[in-house]
């Protein structure tokens, strides 16, 4: 697969655009790039879909933005909508997203439900379910979100001694030396990745309430996720007005890497119900 580039109003984005047919957008999370979908995209294309998978701003080959506030979700949502418009995609598209991409996806379908025909979040449930229904398990599993807030200190702590703390944090995931660290070691890129947490975890007086979305949703959660509780996915239907279901599968957090066939089949089975 070959990355393409597009200059949007405020950032240059890199993205994959593969296949023909009904359009699916794939959004990655931390500390990934669009490469995390490499085992999913071919199967979706073979099933007759056109798949568009951007590197979020600051990640992969997309442009690095210099300031913490550049990574506010409102700007990332704008990037996705502008990318969609730049490709002359005027009809609603399907949306699949993981980790921070899933959080952004929940926001997109809440504020712009006319732009998306369905949503398949992986690992991360509705923001309100995360905050209100995740319970003590979520607070315990989410310790790192606070550690990431310390600018400069977090970068040093997780990267020193050949990224020893980051390796422990990710259980020495197979992606570390092949994809994550080659990306994060580039100048400014680890800070950009952490800025997703720094720009978006502190509530703002200007934050808008999320309206219950009518978009059909099917969530996918790995039973051994190190960072997220099952309840924050399970209870997400409380905050939607359309159909909501979720599935549990064996696996951890990066299901696209650990169990790509299960993820692919879950997505395709969901689409059969629409």
C-alpha positions as CSV (number, residue, x, y, z in Angstrom):
1,X,0.0,0.0,0.0
2,X,1.2,3.5,-0.9
3,X,0.5,6.6,1.2
4,X,-1.0,9.6,-0.5
5,X,-0.9,13.2,0.8
6,X,-3.3,16.1,0.9
7,X,-2.9,19.6,2.1
8,X,-5.9,20.6,4.2
9,X,-6.6,24.1,5.6
10,X,-4.3,23.6,8.6
11,X,-2.3,20.5,8.1
12,X,-0.9,18.1,5.6
13,X,-2.3,14.6,6.0
14,X,-0.9,11.3,4.8
15,X,-3.4,8.5,4.2
16,X,-4.1,5.2,2.5
17,X,-6.8,5.0,-0.1
18,X,-7.4,1.4,-1.3
19,X,-10.2,-0.4,-3.2
20,X,-13.5,0.6,-4.7
21,X,-17.1,0.5,-3.4
22,X,-18.8,1.7,-0.3
23,X,-16.3,3.8,1.7
24,X,-14.9,3.0,5.2
25,X,-12.8,5.4,7.2
26,X,-10.3,3.8,9.6
27,X,-8.9,5.9,12.5
28,X,-5.9,4.8,14.5
29,X,-4.9,5.7,18.1
30,X,-1.9,6.1,20.3
31,X,1.0,5.4,19.5
32,X,0.0,4.1,16.1
33,X,-0.2,5.2,12.6
34,X,-2.4,4.0,9.7
35,X,0.0,1.0,9.5
36,X,-1.9,-0.6,12.4
37,X,-4.6,-1.4,9.9
38,X,-2.3,-3.2,7.5
39,X,-3.8,-6.6,8.2
40,X,-7.4,-5.4,8.0
41,X,-7.4,-3.2,4.9
42,X,-6.7,-6.0,2.3
43,X,-9.7,-8.0,3.7
44,X,-12.0,-5.1,3.5
45,X,-10.9,-4.3,0.0
46,X,-11.4,-8.0,-1.0
47,X,-14.9,-7.7,0.4
48,X,-15.7,-4.9,-2.0
49,X,-15.0,-1.7,0.1
50,X,-13.0,1.4,-0.5
51,X,-10.8,2.0,2.6
52,X,-9.4,5.3,3.6
53,X,-7.0,5.3,6.6
54,X,-5.3,8.6,7.5
55,X,-2.3,9.1,9.8
56,X,-3.7,11.5,12.4
57,X,-1.9,14.9,12.6
58,X,1.5,14.4,14.3
59,X,1.5,10.6,13.6
60,X,3.0,8.5,10.8
61,X,3.8,10.6,7.8
62,X,1.3,13.4,8.6
63,X,2.5,16.8,9.4
64,X,3.8,17.6,12.9
65,X,2.0,20.5,14.6
66,X,4.1,22.5,17.2
67,X,1.6,23.3,20.0
68,X,-0.2,21.2,22.5
69,X,-3.6,22.8,21.6
70,X,-3.1,21.8,18.0
71,X,-4.1,18.3,19.1
72,X,-7.5,19.2,20.4
73,X,-10.2,16.8,19.2
74,X,-12.1,19.6,17.5
75,X,-9.1,20.1,15.1
76,X,-8.7,16.4,14.4
77,X,-12.4,16.1,13.7
78,X,-12.0,19.0,11.2
79,X,-9.1,17.1,9.6
80,X,-11.2,14.0,9.0
81,X,-14.2,16.0,7.6
82,X,-11.9,18.0,5.4
83,X,-10.2,14.8,4.1
84,X,-13.6,13.4,3.3
85,X,-14.6,16.5,1.5
86,X,-11.3,16.7,-0.4
87,X,-12.1,13.2,-1.8
88,X,-15.6,14.4,-3.0
89,X,-17.3,12.0,-0.6
90,X,-20.6,13.8,-0.1
91,X,-22.5,10.7,1.2
92,X,-22.3,9.3,4.7
93,X,-19.4,6.8,5.1
94,X,-18.8,3.9,7.4
95,X,-16.4,4.5,10.3
96,X,-14.1,2.1,12.2
97,X,-11.8,3.4,14.9
98,X,-9.5,2.3,17.7
99,X,-8.1,3.8,20.9
100,X,-7.8,7.6,20.5
101,X,-9.2,7.2,17.1
102,X,-12.3,5.6,18.6
103,X,-12.7,8.5,21.1
104,X,-12.5,10.9,18.1
105,X,-15.0,8.6,16.3
106,X,-17.5,8.9,19.1
107,X,-17.3,12.6,18.9
108,X,-17.6,12.6,15.1
109,X,-20.8,10.5,15.1
110,X,-22.2,12.6,17.9
111,X,-21.6,16.0,16.4
112,X,-21.8,15.0,12.7
113,X,-24.2,12.0,12.4
114,X,-25.2,13.0,8.9
115,X,-21.6,12.3,7.8
116,X,-21.5,8.7,8.9
117,X,-23.7,5.7,8.2
118,X,-22.4,3.4,11.0
119,X,-19.7,3.2,13.6
120,X,-17.5,0.3,14.7
121,X,-15.4,1.4,17.8
122,X,-12.6,-0.9,19.0
123,X,-11.6,-1.0,22.7
124,X,-12.8,2.5,23.6
125,X,-16.5,3.1,24.5
126,X,-18.5,6.3,24.6
127,X,-16.7,9.2,26.4
128,X,-19.5,9.4,29.0
129,X,-19.3,5.6,29.6
130,X,-15.6,5.9,30.1
131,X,-16.0,8.7,32.6
132,X,-19.1,7.5,34.4
133,X,-19.4,3.8,34.0
134,X,-15.8,2.6,33.8
135,X,-15.7,2.1,37.6
136,X,-12.6,1.6,39.7
137,X,-11.2,-0.8,37.1
138,X,-11.0,2.0,34.6
139,X,-9.4,4.4,37.0
140,X,-6.8,1.8,37.9
141,X,-6.1,0.9,34.2
142,X,-6.0,4.5,33.1
143,X,-3.1,5.6,35.5
144,X,-0.9,6.4,32.5
145,X,-3.2,9.2,31.3
146,X,-2.1,11.2,34.3
147,X,1.6,10.3,33.9
148,X,1.5,11.5,30.3
149,X,0.4,15.0,31.5
150,X,3.9,15.9,32.9
151,X,5.5,17.7,29.9
152,X,9.1,16.9,29.4
153,X,9.2,14.5,32.4
154,X,6.9,11.9,30.7
155,X,9.0,12.0,27.6
156,X,12.2,11.4,29.6
157,X,10.7,8.7,31.9
158,X,9.2,6.6,29.1
159,X,12.1,7.0,26.6
160,X,15.3,6.6,28.7
161,X,17.3,3.4,28.8
162,X,16.2,2.4,25.3
163,X,12.5,3.1,26.1
164,X,12.5,0.6,29.0
165,X,9.4,2.1,30.7
166,X,7.5,2.3,27.5
167,X,8.4,-1.4,26.8
168,X,7.0,-2.4,30.2
169,X,3.9,-0.2,29.6
170,X,3.2,-2.0,26.3
171,X,4.3,-5.4,27.5
172,X,7.1,-5.3,24.9
173,X,4.5,-5.3,22.1
174,X,5.8,-6.6,18.7
175,X,5.0,-3.2,17.2
176,X,7.6,-1.4,19.3
177,X,10.7,-1.9,17.2
178,X,9.0,-2.3,13.9
179,X,6.6,0.6,13.9
180,X,6.2,2.6,17.1
181,X,9.7,3.5,18.1
182,X,10.9,4.3,14.6
183,X,8.1,6.8,14.5
184,X,8.3,8.2,18.0
185,X,12.1,8.7,18.0
186,X,11.8,11.3,15.3
187,X,12.1,14.9,16.6
188,X,9.0,16.1,18.3
189,X,6.9,13.1,17.5
190,X,6.7,11.5,21.0
191,X,5.6,14.9,22.4
192,X,3.0,15.2,19.6
193,X,1.6,11.8,20.5
194,X,1.4,12.7,24.2
195,X,-0.3,16.0,23.3
196,X,-3.4,14.0,22.4
197,X,-3.7,13.3,26.2
198,X,-2.6,16.8,27.3
199,X,-4.9,18.7,25.0
200,X,-8.1,16.7,25.6
201,X,-8.2,15.2,29.1
202,X,-8.7,18.5,30.9
203,X,-12.4,19.6,30.7
204,X,-13.1,23.0,29.2
205,X,-15.9,25.4,30.1
206,X,-16.6,25.5,26.3
207,X,-17.0,21.7,25.9
208,X,-20.3,20.9,24.2
209,X,-22.6,18.2,25.4
210,X,-22.7,15.1,23.3
211,X,-26.1,14.4,21.8
212,X,-27.2,10.8,21.7
213,X,-26.3,9.6,18.2
214,X,-28.7,7.7,15.9
215,X,-25.9,6.0,14.0
216,X,-25.9,2.2,14.3
217,X,-22.9,1.1,16.4
218,X,-21.2,-2.2,17.2
219,X,-18.3,-2.1,19.6
220,X,-15.5,-4.6,20.0
221,X,-13.6,-5.2,23.2
222,X,-10.7,-7.5,24.0
223,X,-11.2,-9.4,27.3
224,X,-7.5,-8.8,28.3
225,X,-7.3,-5.1,27.5
226,X,-4.7,-3.6,29.8
227,X,-5.9,0.0,29.6
228,X,-9.7,-0.1,29.4
229,X,-12.5,-1.7,31.4
230,X,-15.2,-3.8,29.8
231,X,-17.9,-1.7,31.4
232,X,-16.9,1.5,29.6
233,X,-17.7,-0.3,26.3
234,X,-20.6,-2.4,27.6
235,X,-22.5,0.7,29.0
236,X,-22.0,2.9,25.9
237,X,-25.5,2.2,24.6
238,X,-26.9,4.3,27.4
239,X,-25.6,7.4,25.6
240,X,-26.8,6.6,22.0
241,X,-30.3,6.8,20.5
242,X,-29.7,4.3,17.7
243,X,-28.9,0.5,17.7
244,X,-25.9,-0.4,19.9
245,X,-24.3,-3.8,20.4
246,X,-20.9,-5.0,21.4
247,X,-18.8,-8.2,21.2
248,X,-16.1,-9.6,23.4
249,X,-13.2,-11.5,21.9
250,X,-10.0,-13.0,23.3
251,X,-7.2,-10.5,23.0
252,X,-5.7,-7.4,24.5
253,X,-5.8,-3.8,23.4
254,X,-4.3,-3.9,19.8
255,X,-6.8,-6.3,18.4
256,X,-6.0,-5.4,14.8
257,X,-2.5,-6.8,15.4
258,X,-3.3,-9.7,17.7
259,X,-6.5,-11.0,16.1
260,X,-6.9,-9.4,12.6
261,X,-9.2,-12.1,11.2
262,X,-11.5,-11.9,14.2
263,X,-11.6,-8.1,13.8
264,X,-12.2,-8.3,10.1
265,X,-15.0,-10.8,10.4
266,X,-16.6,-8.8,13.2
267,X,-16.7,-5.7,11.0
268,X,-18.0,-7.5,8.0
269,X,-20.7,-9.3,10.1
270,X,-21.8,-6.0,11.5
271,X,-22.2,-4.6,8.0
272,X,-24.4,-7.5,7.0
273,X,-26.9,-6.4,9.7
274,X,-27.2,-2.8,8.3
